């Protein structure tokens, strides 16, 4: 069974991939890829590097009914990545498949350990530690650069002359957009990812799905749909809480 579910990667690490997971759990390969995308998108700054180390993306050519091929995204993952992914799979059958995967990982790892000398094990761990140290150093350098840029931007902002004239108050919709823009800049992420997270929380916290509301016109945005259906206040609460959590971190 181990050979069917897991395989040996570089540094004798035991791995599996999204295709094997999809086949075992009776899911579409693209659904498993989307589930992994959600894990990567929802990881906060503290966990982002750890989560990304668990998954490696690749592509493969998938034959099409018309005789052609189409490039499809896939993922390789280690034991931690599989464990994190499988947390979202529920039901009696899912539990059975999780246990089979755990047994497969254990079996393969035990087989590898029996063929490795203590010196090989030490060298392997040293290489892994060195790689992690390099990644941590790169991340720390990136964070230092971001902080330096933020400090310089802050000094520039303080030096700008300010008007004493009162400005008109922003609408709720404009307040939300402003918070999204500030949050994306502060967290160094795309606004598109911020909106995705907001609408995910809107569904999970308030059980409201924008997709269930028909557009009043073709170019109507999701935020306009929310305003028309009177739940802008919920979106404002969500982005406000995201900003508060970022300041407390």
C-alpha positions as CSV (number, residue, x, y, z in Angstrom):
1,X,0.0,0.0,0.0
2,X,2.9,2.4,0.8
3,X,4.1,2.2,-2.8
4,X,0.6,3.2,-4.0
5,X,0.2,6.2,-1.8
6,X,3.6,7.7,-1.0
7,X,7.0,7.8,-2.7
8,X,10.6,8.8,-1.8
9,X,11.8,12.2,-2.8
10,X,15.1,14.1,-2.4
11,X,17.0,13.6,0.9
12,X,14.9,10.4,1.3
13,X,11.9,12.5,2.3
14,X,8.6,10.6,2.1
15,X,6.1,12.4,-0.2
16,X,2.8,12.1,-1.9
17,X,1.0,14.3,-4.5
18,X,-2.4,15.8,-5.2
19,X,-3.2,13.2,-7.9
20,X,-2.7,10.3,-5.4
21,X,-4.7,12.1,-2.8
22,X,-7.6,12.8,-5.2
23,X,-7.7,9.2,-6.3
24,X,-7.7,7.8,-2.8
25,X,-10.3,10.3,-1.4
26,X,-12.5,10.1,-4.5
27,X,-12.1,13.8,-5.4
28,X,-11.4,15.6,-8.6
29,X,-7.7,16.5,-9.0
30,X,-8.5,20.2,-9.6
31,X,-10.6,20.2,-6.3
32,X,-7.6,19.1,-4.4
33,X,-5.4,21.8,-6.1
34,X,-8.0,24.4,-5.1
35,X,-8.0,23.1,-1.5
36,X,-4.2,23.5,-1.4
37,X,-4.5,27.0,-2.9
38,X,-6.9,28.0,-0.1
39,X,-4.4,26.8,2.5
40,X,-1.6,28.8,0.9
41,X,-3.8,31.9,0.5
42,X,-5.2,31.8,4.0
43,X,-1.9,31.3,5.8
44,X,-0.9,34.4,7.7
45,X,2.5,36.0,7.6
46,X,3.8,34.0,10.6
47,X,2.7,30.6,9.1
48,X,3.1,31.4,5.4
49,X,6.7,30.2,5.0
50,X,6.0,27.0,7.0
51,X,2.9,26.1,4.9
52,X,4.7,26.9,1.5
53,X,7.6,24.6,2.5
54,X,5.0,21.7,2.7
55,X,3.9,22.0,-0.9
56,X,5.8,22.1,-4.3
57,X,3.8,23.0,-7.4
58,X,4.4,21.4,-10.8
59,X,2.4,20.9,-14.0
60,X,1.5,17.9,-16.1
61,X,-0.1,17.4,-19.5
62,X,-3.6,15.9,-19.3
63,X,-5.1,14.2,-22.4
64,X,-8.3,15.8,-23.6
65,X,-11.4,14.1,-25.2
66,X,-10.6,15.9,-28.5
67,X,-7.2,14.2,-28.7
68,X,-5.2,17.2,-27.5
69,X,-3.5,17.9,-24.2
70,X,-4.0,20.5,-21.5
71,X,-1.4,21.7,-18.9
72,X,-2.8,21.1,-15.4
73,X,-1.4,22.3,-12.0
74,X,-0.5,19.7,-9.5
75,X,1.3,19.6,-6.0
76,X,3.8,17.4,-4.3
77,X,3.5,17.5,-0.5
78,X,5.3,16.0,2.5
79,X,3.7,14.4,5.5
80,X,2.9,17.7,7.2
81,X,1.4,19.1,4.0
82,X,-0.8,16.0,3.6
83,X,-1.9,16.2,7.3
84,X,-2.8,19.9,6.9
85,X,-4.8,19.2,3.7
86,X,-6.5,16.1,5.1
87,X,-7.8,18.0,8.1
88,X,-10.5,19.4,5.8
89,X,-11.6,15.9,4.6
90,X,-14.4,14.6,6.8
91,X,-16.6,11.5,7.1
92,X,-16.1,7.8,7.9
93,X,-14.5,7.0,4.6
94,X,-12.2,10.0,4.9
95,X,-11.0,8.8,8.3
96,X,-10.3,5.4,6.9
97,X,-8.2,6.9,4.1
98,X,-6.3,9.2,6.5
99,X,-5.3,6.2,8.6
100,X,-4.2,4.3,5.5
101,X,-2.0,7.3,4.5
102,X,-0.5,7.6,8.0
103,X,0.3,3.9,7.8
104,X,1.9,4.4,4.4
105,X,4.0,7.3,5.6
106,X,5.2,5.3,8.6
107,X,6.0,2.2,6.6
108,X,8.0,4.1,4.0
109,X,9.9,6.1,6.6
110,X,10.7,3.0,8.6
111,X,12.0,1.2,5.5
112,X,14.2,4.2,4.7
113,X,15.5,4.4,8.2
114,X,16.6,0.7,8.1
115,X,18.8,1.5,5.1
116,X,20.4,4.6,6.4
117,X,23.4,4.6,8.7
118,X,23.6,7.0,11.6
119,X,26.2,9.0,9.6
120,X,23.8,9.3,6.7
121,X,21.0,10.3,9.0
122,X,23.2,13.0,10.6
123,X,24.2,14.3,7.1
124,X,20.6,14.4,5.9
125,X,19.4,16.3,9.0
126,X,22.3,18.8,8.7
127,X,21.4,19.5,5.0
128,X,17.8,20.0,6.0
129,X,18.8,22.4,8.9
130,X,21.1,24.3,6.5
131,X,18.3,24.7,4.0
132,X,15.9,25.9,6.6
133,X,18.5,28.4,8.0
134,X,19.0,29.8,4.5
135,X,15.2,30.2,4.0
136,X,14.8,31.9,7.4
137,X,17.7,34.3,6.6
138,X,16.1,35.2,3.3
139,X,12.8,35.8,4.9
140,X,14.4,37.9,7.7
141,X,16.2,40.0,5.0
142,X,13.0,40.5,3.1
143,X,11.2,41.6,6.3
144,X,14.0,44.0,7.2
145,X,13.7,45.6,3.7
146,X,9.9,45.9,4.0
147,X,10.3,47.6,7.5
148,X,12.9,50.0,6.1
149,X,10.7,50.9,3.2
150,X,7.7,51.5,5.6
151,X,9.8,53.7,7.9
152,X,11.0,55.8,4.9
153,X,7.4,56.1,3.6
154,X,6.3,57.2,7.1
155,X,8.9,59.9,7.3
156,X,8.0,61.2,3.9
157,X,4.3,61.3,4.9
158,X,5.1,63.3,8.0
159,X,7.0,65.9,5.9
160,X,4.1,66.6,3.6
161,X,2.2,69.9,4.2
162,X,-1.4,69.3,5.4
163,X,-4.5,71.2,4.6
164,X,-6.8,72.5,7.4
165,X,-9.9,72.3,5.3
166,X,-12.4,69.6,6.4
167,X,-13.1,66.8,3.9
168,X,-16.5,65.2,3.2
169,X,-17.0,62.0,5.1
170,X,-16.4,58.7,3.3
171,X,-19.3,56.4,2.5
172,X,-19.3,52.9,4.0
173,X,-18.3,51.4,0.7
174,X,-15.4,53.8,0.3
175,X,-14.3,53.2,3.9
176,X,-14.2,49.5,3.2
177,X,-12.1,50.0,0.0
178,X,-9.7,52.3,2.0
179,X,-9.2,49.7,4.7
180,X,-8.6,47.0,2.1
181,X,-6.0,49.1,0.4
182,X,-4.3,49.9,3.7
183,X,-4.4,46.3,4.8
184,X,-3.0,45.0,1.5
185,X,-0.1,47.5,1.7
186,X,0.7,46.8,5.4
187,X,0.7,43.0,4.8
188,X,2.4,43.3,1.5
189,X,-0.2,41.2,-0.3
190,X,-2.5,41.7,-3.3
191,X,-5.8,43.5,-2.8
192,X,-7.4,40.6,-4.8
193,X,-6.2,38.2,-2.0
194,X,-7.7,40.5,0.7
195,X,-11.1,40.5,-1.0
196,X,-11.0,36.8,-1.4
197,X,-10.4,36.4,2.3
198,X,-13.2,38.9,3.2
199,X,-15.8,37.0,1.1
200,X,-14.6,33.7,2.6
201,X,-15.2,35.0,6.1
202,X,-18.5,36.6,5.0
203,X,-19.6,33.1,4.1
204,X,-18.2,31.3,7.2
205,X,-19.2,33.9,9.8
206,X,-22.5,35.2,8.4
207,X,-23.4,32.4,5.9
208,X,-23.7,34.9,3.1
209,X,-22.5,34.0,-0.4
210,X,-22.2,36.9,-2.9
211,X,-22.6,34.3,-5.7
212,X,-26.2,33.7,-4.5
213,X,-27.2,37.2,-5.4
214,X,-28.0,38.1,-8.9
215,X,-26.4,41.2,-10.5
216,X,-28.7,44.2,-11.1
217,X,-26.6,45.0,-14.1
218,X,-23.7,43.3,-15.9
219,X,-20.9,45.6,-14.5
220,X,-22.2,45.5,-10.9
221,X,-19.3,44.7,-8.5
222,X,-19.5,42.3,-5.5
223,X,-19.3,45.3,-3.2
224,X,-22.2,47.0,-4.9
225,X,-24.2,43.8,-4.6
226,X,-23.4,43.8,-0.9
227,X,-24.5,47.5,-0.6
228,X,-27.8,46.8,-2.5
229,X,-28.6,43.9,-0.2
230,X,-27.7,45.8,3.0
231,X,-24.8,43.8,4.4
232,X,-22.0,46.3,3.9
233,X,-21.8,46.6,7.7
234,X,-20.8,42.9,7.9
235,X,-18.0,43.4,5.4
236,X,-16.9,46.5,7.2
237,X,-16.7,44.5,10.5
238,X,-14.7,41.7,8.8
239,X,-12.0,44.0,7.3
240,X,-11.9,46.1,10.5
241,X,-11.2,43.0,12.5
242,X,-8.5,41.9,10.0
243,X,-6.8,45.3,10.4
244,X,-7.0,45.0,14.3
245,X,-5.4,41.6,14.2
246,X,-2.6,42.8,11.9
247,X,-1.8,45.6,14.4
248,X,-1.8,43.2,17.3
249,X,0.5,40.7,15.6
